[in-house]
Amino acid sequence: MLVTKPISELTNYNKVLSAVDEGNEVVLTKNGTAKYIVVDAEIWQYSKSMLRFLADMRAVDEEMRNGGRTYTDAEVRERLGLKSKEA
C-alpha cells in the first residue's frame, strides 16, 4: 500500500518511517509530484533480486527463441551432480 506524504514531512522523519513497514511504501512528493519512495530494506532487496531473476529469464527466453542450446533434464542433473530421477 502506498502512503503519500510531502517531502517537507521529513523534518519529522520518525513519523514518516513509522509508516514504512512490510507491505507499505511511502511516496515522498515535491511540489505535488512523486519524487522518492521509502521502502523496507528487506522488501527492496527482494524486489531487486526478482528484477534480476526476471531479466535473466527474459535473456534465456530470447536465447532459446534464437536457436540457443537447450538441455534435457538428465543433462542438467548430470552437470549439477544430482542423482537422476530414475535412481
OpenMM code with the backbone's topology and positions (N, CA, C; nanometers):
from openmm import Vec3, app, unit

residues = "MET LEU VAL THR LYS PRO ILE SER GLU LEU THR ASN TYR ASN LYS VAL LEU SER ALA VAL ASP GLU GLY ASN GLU VAL VAL LEU THR LYS ASN GLY THR ALA LYS TYR ILE VAL VAL ASP ALA GLU ILE TRP GLN TYR SER LYS SER MET LEU ARG PHE LEU ALA ASP MET ARG ALA VAL ASP GLU GLU MET ARG ASN GLY GLY ARG THR TYR THR ASP ALA GLU VAL ARG GLU ARG LEU GLY LEU LYS SER LYS GLU ALA".split()
positions = [
    Vec3(0.0849, -0.1179, 0.0000),
    Vec3(0.0000, 0.0000, 0.0000),
    Vec3(0.0892, 0.1238, 0.0000),
    Vec3(0.0612, 0.2156, -0.0882),
    Vec3(0.1388, 0.3387, -0.0957),
    Vec3(0.0812, 0.4442, -0.0023),
    Vec3(0.1691, 0.5068, 0.0725),
    Vec3(0.1328, 0.6194, 0.1580),
    Vec3(0.2031, 0.7397, 0.0983),
    Vec3(0.1298, 0.8461, 0.0695),
    Vec3(0.1886, 0.9645, 0.0075),
    Vec3(0.2010, 1.0756, 0.1098),
    Vec3(0.3208, 1.1357, 0.1141),
    Vec3(0.3472, 1.2455, 0.2072),
    Vec3(0.4353, 1.3480, 0.1374),
    Vec3(0.4171, 1.4749, 0.1693),
    Vec3(0.5072, 1.5754, 0.1134),
    Vec3(0.6472, 1.5597, 0.1732),
    Vec3(0.7488, 1.5898, 0.0954),
    Vec3(0.8867, 1.5747, 0.1401),
    Vec3(0.9157, 1.6627, 0.2616),
    Vec3(0.8392, 1.7681, 0.2794),
    Vec3(0.8586, 1.8566, 0.3942),
    Vec3(0.8363, 1.7838, 0.5263),
    Vec3(0.7653, 1.6711, 0.5225),
    Vec3(0.7423, 1.5941, 0.6453),
    Vec3(0.8672, 1.5214, 0.6930),
    Vec3(0.9751, 1.5242, 0.6139),
    Vec3(1.0989, 1.4603, 0.6568),
    Vec3(1.1602, 1.5303, 0.7774),
    Vec3(1.1150, 1.6501, 0.8066),
    Vec3(1.1639, 1.7154, 0.9285),
    Vec3(1.1241, 1.6327, 1.0499),
    Vec3(1.0157, 1.5579, 1.0373),
    Vec3(0.9728, 1.4656, 1.1418),
    Vec3(0.9855, 1.3244, 1.0837),
    Vec3(1.1125, 1.2830, 1.0572),
    Vec3(1.1343, 1.1573, 0.9863),
    Vec3(1.0862, 1.0345, 1.0619),
    Vec3(1.0789, 1.0411, 1.1947),
    Vec3(1.0277, 0.9253, 1.2693),
    Vec3(0.8833, 0.8959, 1.2319),
    Vec3(0.8061, 1.0006, 1.2102),
    Vec3(0.6659, 0.9836, 1.1702),
    Vec3(0.6581, 0.9194, 1.0315),
    Vec3(0.7443, 0.9651, 0.9412),
    Vec3(0.7455, 0.9098, 0.8059),
    Vec3(0.7892, 0.7638, 0.8094),
    Vec3(0.8968, 0.7353, 0.8828),
    Vec3(0.9488, 0.5985, 0.8877),
    Vec3(0.8538, 0.5026, 0.9572),
    Vec3(0.7731, 0.5521, 1.0476),
    Vec3(0.6772, 0.4636, 1.1147),
    Vec3(0.5713, 0.4127, 1.0170),
    Vec3(0.5514, 0.4869, 0.9082),
    Vec3(0.4551, 0.4431, 0.8067),
    Vec3(0.5145, 0.3360, 0.7156),
    Vec3(0.6482, 0.3211, 0.7202),
    Vec3(0.7157, 0.2222, 0.6362),
    Vec3(0.7245, 0.0919, 0.7147),
    Vec3(0.6520, -0.0043, 0.6731),
    Vec3(0.6643, -0.1381, 0.7290),
    Vec3(0.6400, -0.2362, 0.6165),
    Vec3(0.6504, -0.3598, 0.6441),
    Vec3(0.6368, -0.4595, 0.5390),
    Vec3(0.5042, -0.4433, 0.4671),
    Vec3(0.5142, -0.4256, 0.3377),
    Vec3(0.3941, -0.4089, 0.2573),
    Vec3(0.3545, -0.2648, 0.2344),
    Vec3(0.4159, -0.1705, 0.3047),
    Vec3(0.3849, -0.0289, 0.2846),
    Vec3(0.5064, 0.0455, 0.2339),
    Vec3(0.4855, 0.1292, 0.1362),
    Vec3(0.5874, 0.2194, 0.0878),
    Vec3(0.5374, 0.3612, 0.1091),
    Vec3(0.6301, 0.4531, 0.1333),
    Vec3(0.5923, 0.5923, 0.1477),
    Vec3(0.6459, 0.6670, 0.0271),
    Vec3(0.5577, 0.7337, -0.0454),
    Vec3(0.5960, 0.8157, -0.1593),
    Vec3(0.6112, 0.9580, -0.1095),
    Vec3(0.7313, 1.0117, -0.1259),
    Vec3(0.7566, 1.1498, -0.0870),
    Vec3(0.7404, 1.2371, -0.2107),
    Vec3(0.6623, 1.3412, -0.1965),
    Vec3(0.6357, 1.4283, -0.3101),
    Vec3(0.7066, 1.5613, -0.2935),
    Vec3(0.7390, 1.6206, -0.4062),
    Vec3(0.7970, 1.7540, -0.4085),
    Vec3(0.7141, 1.8347, -0.5072),
    Vec3(0.6563, 1.9426, -0.4576),
    Vec3(0.5668, 2.0253, -0.5390),
    Vec3(0.4528, 1.9423, -0.5987),
    Vec3(0.4036, 1.8467, -0.5201),
    Vec3(0.2897, 1.7653, -0.5618),
    Vec3(0.3214, 1.6506, -0.6556),
    Vec3(0.4496, 1.6298, -0.6880),
    Vec3(0.4892, 1.5234, -0.7790),
    Vec3(0.5728, 1.4205, -0.7041),
    Vec3(0.5469, 1.2939, -0.7290),
    Vec3(0.6238, 1.1879, -0.6640),
    Vec3(0.7712, 1.2051, -0.6965),
    Vec3(0.8556, 1.2054, -0.5938),
    Vec3(0.9990, 1.2276, -0.6112),
    Vec3(1.0817, 1.1098, -0.5581),
    Vec3(1.0448, 1.0561, -0.4413),
    Vec3(1.1194, 0.9476, -0.3780),
    Vec3(1.0220, 0.8457, -0.3205),
    Vec3(1.0703, 0.7223, -0.3057),
    Vec3(0.9906, 0.6197, -0.2403),
    Vec3(1.0757, 0.5587, -0.1295),
    Vec3(1.0204, 0.5521, -0.0103),
    Vec3(1.0876, 0.4912, 0.1045),
    Vec3(1.0223, 0.3556, 0.1259),
    Vec3(1.1073, 0.2518, 0.1298),
    Vec3(1.0561, 0.1155, 0.1405),
    Vec3(1.1442, 0.0374, 0.2374),
    Vec3(1.0870, -0.0623, 0.3014),
    Vec3(1.1605, -0.1507, 0.3915),
    Vec3(1.2781, -0.2130, 0.3170),
    Vec3(1.3962, -0.2179, 0.3777),
    Vec3(1.5176, -0.2671, 0.3124),
    Vec3(1.5027, -0.4117, 0.2655),
    Vec3(1.4380, -0.4962, 0.3438),
    Vec3(1.4195, -0.6362, 0.3041),
    Vec3(1.3336, -0.6461, 0.1785),
    Vec3(1.2292, -0.5663, 0.1726),
    Vec3(1.1435, -0.5636, 0.0538),
    Vec3(1.2228, -0.5128, -0.0665),
    Vec3(1.3053, -0.4118, -0.0472),
    Vec3(1.3872, -0.3558, -0.1550),
    Vec3(1.4821, -0.4626, -0.2103),
    Vec3(1.5511, -0.5355, -0.1218),
    Vec3(1.6431, -0.6394, -0.1656),
    Vec3(1.5695, -0.7499, -0.2417),
    Vec3(1.4541, -0.7892, -0.1915),
    Vec3(1.3740, -0.8909, -0.2585),
    Vec3(1.3326, -0.8426, -0.3970),
    Vec3(1.2887, -0.7183, -0.4062),
    Vec3(1.2449, -0.6622, -0.5342),
    Vec3(1.3599, -0.6586, -0.6341),
    Vec3(1.4790, -0.6189, -0.5887),
    Vec3(1.5949, -0.6166, -0.6767),
    Vec3(1.6292, -0.7572, -0.7242),
    Vec3(1.6227, -0.8546, -0.6341),
    Vec3(1.6509, -0.9932, -0.6706),
    Vec3(1.5522, -1.0433, -0.7754),
    Vec3(1.4265, -1.0115, -0.7565),
    Vec3(1.3247, -1.0551, -0.8517),
    Vec3(1.3452, -0.9898, -0.9882),
    Vec3(1.3831, -0.8646, -0.9897),
    Vec3(1.4083, -0.7966, -1.1173),
    Vec3(1.5263, -0.8605, -1.1911),
    Vec3(1.6320, -0.8944, -1.1160),
    Vec3(1.7473, -0.9628, -1.1777),
    Vec3(1.7048, -1.0997, -1.2321),
    Vec3(1.6271, -1.1727, -1.1535),
    Vec3(1.5796, -1.3041, -1.1957),
    Vec3(1.4964, -1.2931, -1.3231),
    Vec3(1.4040, -1.1982, -1.3259),
    Vec3(1.3193, -1.1815, -1.4442),
    Vec3(1.4010, -1.1400, -1.5661),
    Vec3(1.5018, -1.0556, -1.5464),
    Vec3(1.5889, -1.0164, -1.6572),
    Vec3(1.6649, -1.1382, -1.7097),
    Vec3(1.7128, -1.2224, -1.6188),
    Vec3(1.7826, -1.3445, -1.6594),
    Vec3(1.6888, -1.4371, -1.7363),
    Vec3(1.5664, -1.4528, -1.6884),
    Vec3(1.4699, -1.5392, -1.7556),
    Vec3(1.4357, -1.4851, -1.8947),
    Vec3(1.4274, -1.3550, -1.9059),
    Vec3(1.3986, -1.2950, -2.0367),
    Vec3(1.5145, -1.3216, -2.1328),
    Vec3(1.6387, -1.3098, -2.0832),
    Vec3(1.7551, -1.3359, -2.1673),
    Vec3(1.7571, -1.4815, -2.2128),
    Vec3(1.7250, -1.5734, -2.1216),
    Vec3(1.7216, -1.7157, -2.1561),
    Vec3(1.6132, -1.7411, -2.2602),
    Vec3(1.4972, -1.6825, -2.2408),
    Vec3(1.3876, -1.6988, -2.3359),
    Vec3(1.4283, -1.6474, -2.4737),
    Vec3(1.4917, -1.5323, -2.4764),
    Vec3(1.5360, -1.4738, -2.6028),
    Vec3(1.6395, -1.5639, -2.6708),
    Vec3(1.7316, -1.6168, -2.5921),
    Vec3(1.8340, -1.7064, -2.6464),
    Vec3(1.7699, -1.8315, -2.7065),
    Vec3(1.6732, -1.8876, -2.6359),
    Vec3(1.6057, -2.0081, -2.6853),
    Vec3(1.5282, -1.9787, -2.8139),
    Vec3(1.4658, -1.8626, -2.8213),
    Vec3(1.3908, -1.8259, -2.9421),
    Vec3(1.4837, -1.8084, -3.0618),
    Vec3(1.6082, -1.7746, -3.0337),
    Vec3(1.7054, -1.7541, -3.1405),
    Vec3(1.7893, -1.8782, -3.1675),
    Vec3(1.7396, -1.9944, -3.1265),
    Vec3(1.8067, -2.1195, -3.1582),
    Vec3(1.9162, -2.1598, -3.0619),
    Vec3(1.9160, -2.1035, -2.9430),
    Vec3(2.0170, -2.1383, -2.8433),
    Vec3(2.0057, -2.2827, -2.7981),
    Vec3(2.1105, -2.3319, -2.7372),
    Vec3(2.1186, -2.4710, -2.6916),
    Vec3(2.0207, -2.4955, -2.5786),
    Vec3(1.9522, -2.6078, -2.5835),
    Vec3(1.8661, -2.6500, -2.4732),
    Vec3(1.9235, -2.7784, -2.4145),
    Vec3(1.8841, -2.8095, -2.2932),
    Vec3(1.9367, -2.9263, -2.2226),
    Vec3(1.8219, -3.0119, -2.1722),
    Vec3(1.8430, -3.1423, -2.1734),
    Vec3(1.7440, -3.2337, -2.1175),
    Vec3(1.7556, -3.2306, -1.9651),
    Vec3(1.6538, -3.2842, -1.8994),
    Vec3(1.6548, -3.2943, -1.7538),
    Vec3(1.7775, -3.3731, -1.7068),
    Vec3(1.8063, -3.4823, -1.7751),
    Vec3(1.9205, -3.5673, -1.7373),
    Vec3(2.0527, -3.4922, -1.7519),
    Vec3(2.0667, -3.4132, -1.8588),
    Vec3(2.1899, -3.3360, -1.8790),
    Vec3(2.2102, -3.2329, -1.7681),
    Vec3(2.1026, -3.1681, -1.7295),
    Vec3(2.1114, -3.0674, -1.6236),
    Vec3(2.1490, -3.1340, -1.4920),
    Vec3(2.0827, -3.2433, -1.4600),
    Vec3(2.1117, -3.3145, -1.3351),
    Vec3(2.2573, -3.3621, -1.3325),
    Vec3(2.3050, -3.4152, -1.4452),
    Vec3(2.4432, -3.4621, -1.4506),
    Vec3(2.5400, -3.3460, -1.4307),
    Vec3(2.5131, -3.2363, -1.4961),
    Vec3(2.6008, -3.1195, -1.4863),
    Vec3(2.6058, -3.0627, -1.3448),
    Vec3(2.4937, -3.0719, -1.2744),
    Vec3(2.4867, -3.0215, -1.1369),
    Vec3(2.5286, -3.1263, -1.0347),
    Vec3(2.5574, -3.2461, -1.0818),
    Vec3(2.5989, -3.3524, -0.9906),
    Vec3(2.4849, -3.4083, -0.9079),
    Vec3(2.3639, -3.4041, -0.9627),
    Vec3(2.2465, -3.4559, -0.8918),
    Vec3(2.2131, -3.5954, -0.9416),
    Vec3(2.1435, -3.6696, -0.8572),
    Vec3(2.1007, -3.8034, -0.8963),
    Vec3(1.9942, -3.7915, -1.0030),
    Vec3(1.9931, -3.8871, -1.0938),
    Vec3(1.8893, -3.8871, -1.1960),
    Vec3(1.7554, -3.9254, -1.1334),
    Vec3(1.6494, -3.8898, -1.2003),
    Vec3(1.5152, -3.9180, -1.1487),
    Vec3(1.4896, -4.0690, -1.1391),
    Vec3(1.5495, -4.1456, -1.2292),
    Vec3(1.5272, -4.2896, -1.2330),
    Vec3(1.5885, -4.3600, -1.1120),
    Vec3(1.6918, -4.3004, -1.0515),
    Vec3(1.7625, -4.3666, -0.9398),
    Vec3(1.6843, -4.3615, -0.8130),
] * unit.nanometer
topology = app.Topology()
chain = topology.addChain("A")
for resn in residues:
    res = topology.addResidue(resn, chain)
    for name in ("N", "CA", "C"):
        topology.addAtom(name, app.Element.getBySymbol(name[0]), res)
